[in-house]
Every structure is written in C-alpha cells, then in structure tokens.
Amino acid sequence: MDTEHQALNRREAAARLGVAVVTVDRLVAKGELPHFKVGKCIRFTAQDISEFIVHHTRPARVELQTAA
C-alpha cells in the first residue's frame, strides 16, 4: 500500500504531528485538518497530514531577518 494514501487514526495522526489526540480533535472540529470518516471513525491520509505540516510551517526568525 502507498504510504502517502494510508489511512491513519487519530492517535497515529497526532503522533505524526507531534501533538496530543485532543489537539487533533480540536483541529478537526475547527475544520483545519482534512479528514474522512469510516463509519463513526475519523481517519486521515498520510498525505493530508504531510501537507498540513508544510502549510503550517513558519520560517525561522533568522530567515525572516535575512530576507528583509
């Protein structure tokens, strides 16, 4: 199975993001973290988690100062 399209549960998604499961639940409730449901279970694709990280990564202050 392609690992980028692997379905992750809440705990696995939280581990990849380095946050608590409750934080994943909050991001889902706010509509900020892409997800899908299988029955009553919330699932995430590894690709969506990776894209979330890329889109929410901020440059370091050092990079900001040299860019200015």
C-alpha positions in Angstrom: 0.0 0.0 0.0 1.2 3.5 -0.9 2.2 5.1 2.5 1.0 8.6 1.4 -2.5 7.2 0.9 -2.5 5.1 4.1 -5.4 5.8 6.4 -4.3 7.0 9.9 -6.4 7.0 13.0 -6.5 9.9 15.4 -3.6 8.6 17.6 -1.4 8.0 14.5 -2.2 11.4 13.1 -1.3 13.0 16.5 2.0 11.2 16.6 2.9 12.4 13.1 2.1 15.9 14.1 3.8 15.7 17.5 0.6 16.8 19.3 -1.9 15.3 21.7 -5.0 13.5 20.3 -7.2 16.2 21.8 -5.3 18.8 19.6 -6.2 16.7 16.5 -9.8 16.6 17.7 -9.8 20.4 18.0 -8.3 20.9 14.6 -10.9 18.6 13.1 -13.7 20.4 14.9 -12.4 23.8 13.6 -12.2 22.3 10.0 -8.5 22.9 9.8 -7.3 19.3 9.4 -8.6 17.4 6.4 -10.2 14.1 7.4 -12.8 11.5 6.4 -15.0 9.1 8.2 -15.3 5.3 8.0 -18.5 4.6 9.9 -18.1 6.7 13.1 -14.2 6.6 13.0 -12.3 9.6 11.8 -9.4 8.8 9.5 -6.6 10.9 7.9 -4.4 10.3 4.9 -0.6 10.5 5.5 -0.5 12.9 2.5 -3.0 15.3 4.1 -1.0 15.2 7.4 2.2 16.0 5.4 0.5 18.8 3.5 -0.9 20.2 6.8 2.6 20.3 8.2 4.1 22.0 5.1 1.3 24.7 5.0 1.6 25.4 8.7 5.4 25.6 8.9 6.7 29.1 9.5 10.2 30.3 8.6 12.7 30.8 11.5 13.3 34.3 12.7 16.8 34.2 11.3 15.4 33.5 7.8 13.0 36.4 8.2 15.7 38.9 9.2 18.0 37.9 6.3 15.1 38.2 3.8 14.3 41.8 4.9 
